Amino acid sequence: MDFLYSIISTVLSIYSYAIIVYILLSWFPGARESSFGGLLAKIVEPYLEPFRKIIPPLGMIDLSPIVAILALRFAQYGVASIFNMIG
């Protein structure tokens, strides 16, 4: 069971880091239009889209990625709790 928890936890952490890198790409002109930026967009945007519908941008500031990362962290804590209860 520890192996399964380790895999799930690692995947959630890597996805959180992917979101952070995707956010940072917006600071560099043309970075999101690169092949790497396009790949990250295909991976991250489907997850961020529902959060953007709930939390609209405040001017130039988009808070939805922060909420999305927090949701991933809560999911990670939830998975840890479930595996702790199982044994």
N, C-alpha and C positions, 0 to 999 in steps of 0.2 A: 504493500500500500504506500510505503514511503516513496517508492520509485514513481508511482502514478502522481502523487502529490507534487513531487519534484518537477515532473514534466509540465503539469498544469501551471504551477507557480512560475516556472521559467518562461513559458509561452506568454503568460499574462504580463510578466515584466518586460519581455522583449517587445511586446505590442505597445506597452506604455512608452518605451524608449523610441519606438518608431513614430509615435504621435509627436513626441518632443522634437525629434529630428525634422519631421514634416512641418512643425510650427516654425522651427528655426530657419527652414528653407525660405520662408516668406520674407525674411529679412534681407535676402540676397536677390538682386534683380536677375530674373531668368532662371533661377535655380529650380523652381517648380516645373518649368518647361523642359528641363533636361530629362534624359531617359531615367535617371535615378529618381528624380522628382515625380515623374509620371508613374513609375512603379510604386512609389510610396503612396501616391494619390489613390491608385487602384486598391491598395491594401487598407488605407486609413479612412478615406472619405466615406465609404459605406457605413462605418461605425460612427463617424462624426455627424453625419447628416441628420439623424433624429435629434441629436442634442442641439443642433443649430435651429431646428424647427421650434424647439421649446425655449431656447435662450437666444434671442436675436442679438446681433452685434450691437455694441454701444459705440456708435461712431466708427472709429477705426479699430476698436478693440473687440476681439472675438473671445468671449469667455467660455464658449462651449468646449474647447479642447481641455480646459482645466477641469471642468465638470466631468468630461468623459474619462480623463485620467483618474479622477477621484472615484468614479464608478468602477473602473478596473481594479483599483486598490481595494475598494469594499468587496468586490467579487473575490479577490485574492484572500482577504481576511475570512470571508465566508467559506471558501474552499478549505482553508486551514482549520477552521472550526469544525467543519464536517469531518475532516480526516482525523482531528483530535477526538471527536466523539466516537468514531468508528474504532479507533484503537491504535 
